[in-house]
Amino acid sequence: MATTQHYLWAAGHFILLVAALRSFITFPPWKAISPFWYKTAYSGALVSYAIVCQKSLGAPQPSLAWIKRAMMDENIQYFLLAFFWFTSKPITMTLVPFAIFSLFHALTFTRTTLMSQFLPPGPPATAGGPPTAHPYAKKLQVWVKANYDGAMRIVALAEIAIFVRVLLGALIFWNSLLSPIVFAHFLRQRYYQSTFTRQAFGMTDARIALFVAQQGNPTLSMVYAQGKSLLTRWTGNTIAPQAAAQ
């Protein structure tokens, strides 16, 4: 049975999803100008991720061991990122990954909690067995499973695009200089914790390398090679690869 905390967690995801969709419909995703919907979306994210973090890590403790464990937890990473975006100048594009996560959480909550309360169960699969889920719930479960990996790939690509956006934005003063620095450290963690992120970087690298090779410009090729070398040394400096945690 769902608890009050579980309903609050789901409410945060529904709020995030609705507010993010409102932002996407109203404004171009690369430049947000609606603080209300933007902050409402991230308020929902903060509620949901705070509940998950509290359940997985417990109450914060003034110990180095707890801090290290927390910093390697992907829910903590997304919670801190949501807080940073909440306190920063609105950029609607940053909501894309959070909205995708919330879509799947909201659909799962709808299937497992809401549908079971309002839709009659299906007939037992075997004589005398427990009733099966309603056909609509089954279809929703199949859709979620079939589209989850594809959605996570979109999230990984979107996060790379967000970094490009905030890096360029810092150069032309659309956002703070701190934004690309913070997000670069976040992506560094995701690279070592998510298979989807590594795949997205590999795909991006392959496409850029192909584009550079097609230009036939030795200077451009050298700049790209040196930039890639610096990036590789930076990402592999102190973090050991972790087991994939999507």
C-alpha positions as MATLAB code, in Angstrom:
seq = 'MATTQHYLWAAGHFILLVAALRSFITFPPWKAISPFWYKTAYSGALVSYAIVCQKSLGAPQPSLAWIKRAMMDENIQYFLLAFFWFTSKPITMTLVPFAIFSLFHALTFTRTTLMSQFLPPGPPATAGGPPTAHPYAKKLQVWVKANYDGAMRIVALAEIAIFVRVLLGALIFWNSLLSPIVFAHFLRQRYYQSTFTRQAFGMTDARIALFVAQQGNPTLSMVYAQGKSLLTRWTGNTIAPQAAAQ';
ca = [
       0.000    0.000    0.000;
       1.300    3.416   -0.952;
       2.325    5.677    1.925;
       1.909    9.431    2.265;
       5.609    9.788    1.448;
       5.106    7.783   -1.739;
       2.230   10.042   -2.783;
       4.375   13.117   -2.102;
       7.152   11.620   -4.222;
       4.702   11.004   -7.066;
       3.162   14.462   -6.672;
       6.609   16.014   -7.101;
       7.074   14.150  -10.381;
       3.613   15.098  -11.655;
       4.220   18.756  -10.754;
       7.611   18.701  -12.467;
       6.152   17.086  -15.575;
       3.217   19.484  -15.922;
       5.313   22.598  -15.247;
       8.052   21.460  -17.627;
       5.551   20.760  -20.408;
       4.060   24.201  -19.831;
       7.520   25.716  -20.189;
       8.302   23.738  -23.346;
       5.034   24.746  -25.001;
       5.347   28.409  -24.118;
       8.982   29.155  -24.778;
      11.891   27.897  -26.960;
      13.755   25.180  -25.011;
      17.099   26.944  -25.366;
      16.136   30.152  -23.567;
      13.665   30.199  -20.687;
      11.990   33.435  -19.617;
       9.275   32.113  -17.287;
      10.607   31.934  -13.733;
       7.262   30.753  -12.312;
       6.880   27.532  -14.320;
      10.602   26.909  -14.275;
      10.859   27.149  -10.500;
       7.635   25.190  -10.044;
       9.111   22.352  -12.089;
      12.305   22.297  -10.050;
      10.330   22.550   -6.806;
       8.671   19.280   -7.773;
      12.071   17.782   -8.582;
      13.504   18.841   -5.229;
      10.602   17.270   -3.333;
      10.820   13.960   -5.186;
      14.594   13.645   -5.092;
      14.764   14.687   -1.427;
      12.410   11.829   -0.526;
      14.408    9.301   -2.556;
      17.700   10.517   -1.071;
      16.339   10.301    2.460;
      15.103    6.749    1.876;
      18.352    5.547    0.312;
      20.871    7.360    2.522;
      18.960    8.242    5.667;
      19.382   11.513    7.525;
      22.528   13.521    6.704;
      25.443   12.664    8.971;
      28.519   14.780    9.769;
      30.935   12.078    8.684;
      33.334   11.848    5.746;
      32.161    8.317    4.944;
      28.516    9.433    4.618;
      29.489   12.430    2.468;
      31.563   10.255    0.124;
      28.719    7.751   -0.197;
      26.242   10.552   -0.827;
      28.381   12.173   -3.516;
      28.499    8.903   -5.448;
      24.708    8.473   -5.280;
      23.077    9.507   -8.563;
      19.917   10.704   -6.791;
      22.006   13.089   -4.679;
      23.739   14.286   -7.842;
      20.427   15.051   -9.539;
      19.064   16.641   -6.352;
      22.067   18.989   -6.130;
      21.818   19.739   -9.851;
      18.093   20.512   -9.495;
      18.908   22.880   -6.630;
      21.575   24.597   -8.705;
      19.214   25.088  -11.655;
      16.448   26.230   -9.279;
      18.680   29.002   -7.952;
      20.081   29.959  -11.365;
      18.786   32.023  -14.247;
      16.065   29.942  -15.968;
      17.144   27.761  -18.894;
      14.205   25.664  -20.042;
      16.448   23.176  -21.829;
      17.785   21.954  -18.463;
      14.340   20.576  -17.653;
      14.435   17.992  -20.457;
      16.239   15.177  -18.550;
      14.199   15.749  -15.396;
      10.946   15.763  -17.383;
      11.814   12.448  -19.057;
      12.622   10.842  -15.718;
       9.389   12.186  -14.264;
       7.360   10.894  -17.201;
       8.466    7.325  -16.525;
       8.054    7.661  -12.763;
       4.569    9.139  -13.216;
       3.533    6.390  -15.626;
       4.820    3.677  -13.293;
       3.016    5.236  -10.322;
      -0.160    5.457  -12.396;
       0.081    1.785  -13.326;
       1.022    0.357   -9.934;
      -0.970    2.636   -7.632;
      -3.724    4.599   -9.372;
      -4.937    2.039  -11.897;
      -5.113   -0.674   -9.260;
      -7.524    1.518   -7.277;
      -9.823    2.608  -10.098;
      -9.736   -0.204  -12.667;
     -11.021   -3.733  -12.000;
      -8.400   -6.482  -12.116;
      -8.317   -8.966  -14.953;
      -9.170  -12.666  -14.629;
      -6.676  -15.020  -12.938;
      -4.022  -16.433  -15.217;
      -4.619  -19.876  -13.724;
      -7.583  -21.408  -11.950;
      -7.600  -20.305   -8.334;
      -4.669  -17.929   -8.916;
      -4.487  -14.223   -8.096;
      -6.213  -11.762  -10.442;
      -4.102  -10.241  -13.193;
      -3.599   -6.540  -13.869;
      -6.135   -4.641  -15.950;
      -5.346   -4.757  -19.698;
      -4.624   -1.008  -19.705;
      -2.074   -1.485  -16.922;
      -0.439   -4.293  -18.899;
      -0.220   -2.123  -22.009;
       1.298    0.714  -20.000;
       3.873   -1.627  -18.481;
       4.834   -2.940  -21.921;
       5.183    0.614  -23.267;
       7.386    1.698  -20.365;
       9.686   -1.319  -20.730;
       9.904   -0.952  -24.505;
      10.767    2.753  -24.413;
      12.880    3.082  -21.265;
      16.305    2.479  -22.815;
      15.544    4.792  -25.734;
      14.428    7.514  -23.331;
      17.616    7.173  -21.282;
      19.667    7.587  -24.460;
      17.756   10.791  -25.165;
      18.501   11.953  -21.612;
      22.227   11.335  -22.092;
      22.308   13.193  -25.406;
      20.224   16.017  -23.946;
      22.711   16.426  -21.087;
      25.573   16.811  -23.567;
      23.505   19.373  -25.482;
      22.812   21.226  -22.226;
      26.544   21.458  -21.547;
      27.110   22.952  -25.000;
      24.252   25.389  -24.357;
      25.544   26.609  -20.985;
      29.145   26.769  -22.263;
      28.133   28.972  -25.182;
      25.775   30.853  -22.883;
      28.642   31.682  -20.543;
      30.699   33.026  -23.447;
      27.915   35.380  -24.570;
      26.672   36.144  -21.042;
      23.313   34.344  -21.299;
      24.116   32.454  -18.110;
      26.728   32.528  -15.375;
      30.303   31.307  -15.834;
      29.629   28.878  -12.994;
      26.973   26.950  -14.936;
      29.299   25.112  -17.379;
      31.747   24.360  -14.557;
      29.071   22.822  -12.339;
      27.503   20.908  -15.206;
      30.880   19.647  -16.448;
      31.530   18.070  -13.036;
      28.044   16.560  -13.098;
      28.663   15.066  -16.566;
      32.000   13.711  -15.372;
      30.202   11.742  -12.683;
      27.525   10.560  -15.099;
      30.176    9.358  -17.555;
      31.516    6.898  -14.998;
      28.138    5.847  -13.614;
      25.932    5.534  -16.689;
      26.358    3.311  -19.720;
      23.962    5.560  -21.618;
      26.158    8.608  -20.974;
      29.272    6.801  -22.179;
      27.429    5.708  -25.308;
      26.232    9.279  -25.913;
      29.786   10.627  -25.600;
      31.048    7.932  -27.942;
      28.386    8.771  -30.520;
      29.079   12.493  -30.214;
      32.839   11.954  -30.530;
      32.385    9.797  -33.645;
      30.206   12.390  -35.363;
      32.518   15.287  -34.524;
      35.560   13.296  -35.663;
      33.829   12.485  -38.961;
      32.912   16.138  -39.465;
      36.480   17.270  -38.722;
      37.927   14.655  -41.083;
      35.599   15.774  -43.881;
      36.848   19.345  -43.592;
      40.389   18.345  -44.532;
      41.801   21.057  -42.275;
      44.968   19.961  -40.409;
      44.679   22.820  -37.904;
      41.094   21.913  -37.038;
      42.075   18.244  -36.676;
      44.956   19.164  -34.362;
      42.781   21.423  -32.200;
      40.138   18.703  -31.886;
      42.727   16.038  -31.033;
      44.335   18.241  -28.377;
      40.965   19.191  -26.916;
      39.923   15.548  -26.760;
      43.228   14.628  -25.102;
      42.792   17.297  -22.422;
      39.212   16.208  -21.801;
      40.239   12.566  -21.510;
      42.959   13.366  -18.967;
      40.561   15.525  -16.936;
      37.749   12.973  -16.808;
      40.106   10.151  -15.876;
      42.047   12.091  -13.276;
      40.599   10.897   -9.977;
      37.382    8.973  -10.506;
      37.573    5.214  -10.959;
      34.874    3.741  -13.200;
      31.801    2.659  -11.269;
      29.238    0.000  -12.042;
      26.652    1.378  -14.421;
      23.724    2.935  -12.560;
      21.084    4.164  -14.950;
];
